[in-house]
Amino acid sequence: MIDDREQDKIQAAMKFIAVTLDIPEGELGPDSSMDNTPDWDSSEHMNICLLFEQQFGVKMDMDIITSATSIRALAALIP
């Protein structure tokens, strides 16, 4: 069961990815990732990570960058 706080983080991550990739938010879901979102390629992922750090104040090292490749993974990083 997803609690309200986790749902809010997922929504924030989906909105952030939609804006960053310039795609409709409705095209994304909690399980969207680099594997199933065509516009989310490796170069866009680096852009996402840089902007994510600025937006949410999260420091991302290479381990996090390589593992935070989905909406759920990014949402889990939101403070």
HUBEL-V766824 format. One record per residue. N is the residue number from 0. RES is the residue in three letters. SS is DSSP state (alpha for helix, beta for strand, coil for the rest). PSI is psi in radians with two decimals (none if undefined). Layout:
n->N res->RES ss->SS psi->PSI
n->N res->RES ss->SS psi->PSI
//
This chain:
n->0 res->MET ss->coil psi->2.31
n->1 res->ILE ss->coil psi->2.19
n->2 res->ASP ss->coil psi->2.96
n->3 res->ASP ss->alpha psi->-0.70
n->4 res->ARG ss->alpha psi->-0.77
n->5 res->GLU ss->alpha psi->-0.71
n->6 res->GLN ss->alpha psi->-0.70
n->7 res->ASP ss->alpha psi->-0.70
n->8 res->LYS ss->alpha psi->-0.72
n->9 res->ILE ss->alpha psi->-0.76
n->10 res->GLN ss->alpha psi->-0.74
n->11 res->ALA ss->alpha psi->-0.72
n->12 res->ALA ss->alpha psi->-0.72
n->13 res->MET ss->alpha psi->-0.78
n->14 res->LYS ss->alpha psi->-0.76
n->15 res->PHE ss->alpha psi->-0.83
n->16 res->ILE ss->alpha psi->-0.73
n->17 res->ALA ss->alpha psi->-0.80
n->18 res->VAL ss->alpha psi->-0.79
n->19 res->THR ss->alpha psi->-0.70
n->20 res->LEU ss->alpha psi->-0.09
n->21 res->ASP ss->coil psi->0.88
n->22 res->ILE ss->coil psi->2.75
n->23 res->PRO ss->coil psi->2.39
n->24 res->GLU ss->alpha psi->-0.52
n->25 res->GLY ss->alpha psi->-0.27
n->26 res->GLU ss->alpha psi->-0.11
n->27 res->LEU ss->coil psi->2.71
n->28 res->GLY ss->coil psi->3.10
n->29 res->PRO ss->coil psi->-0.46
n->30 res->ASP ss->coil psi->0.17
n->31 res->SER ss->coil psi->2.51
n->32 res->SER ss->beta psi->-3.14
n->33 res->MET ss->coil psi->-0.52
n->34 res->ASP ss->coil psi->-0.48
n->35 res->ASN ss->coil psi->0.22
n->36 res->THR ss->coil psi->1.77
n->37 res->PRO ss->coil psi->-0.64
n->38 res->ASP ss->coil psi->-0.20
n->39 res->TRP ss->coil psi->1.35
n->40 res->ASP ss->coil psi->-3.07
n->41 res->SER ss->alpha psi->-0.67
n->42 res->SER ss->alpha psi->-0.67
n->43 res->GLU ss->alpha psi->-0.55
n->44 res->HIS ss->alpha psi->-0.71
n->45 res->MET ss->alpha psi->-0.72
n->46 res->ASN ss->alpha psi->-0.77
n->47 res->ILE ss->alpha psi->-0.81
n->48 res->CYS ss->alpha psi->-0.75
n->49 res->LEU ss->alpha psi->-0.80
n->50 res->LEU ss->alpha psi->-0.58
n->51 res->PHE ss->alpha psi->-0.75
n->52 res->GLU ss->alpha psi->-0.78
n->53 res->GLN ss->alpha psi->-0.79
n->54 res->GLN ss->alpha psi->-0.76
n->55 res->PHE ss->alpha psi->-0.01
n->56 res->GLY ss->coil psi->0.57
n->57 res->VAL ss->coil psi->2.23
n->58 res->LYS ss->coil psi->2.20
n->59 res->MET ss->coil psi->2.04
n->60 res->ASP ss->coil psi->3.13
n->61 res->MET ss->alpha psi->-0.60
n->62 res->ASP ss->alpha psi->-0.77
n->63 res->ILE ss->alpha psi->-0.77
n->64 res->ILE ss->alpha psi->-0.73
n->65 res->THR ss->alpha psi->-0.32
n->66 res->SER ss->alpha psi->-0.37
n->67 res->ALA ss->coil psi->1.18
n->68 res->THR ss->coil psi->0.39
n->69 res->SER ss->beta psi->2.86
n->70 res->ILE ss->alpha psi->-0.83
n->71 res->ARG ss->alpha psi->-0.72
n->72 res->ALA ss->alpha psi->-0.72
n->73 res->LEU ss->alpha psi->-0.74
n->74 res->ALA ss->alpha psi->-0.64
n->75 res->ALA ss->alpha psi->-0.37
n->76 res->LEU ss->alpha psi->-0.26
n->77 res->ILE ss->coil psi->2.20
n->78 res->PRO ss->coil psi->none
//
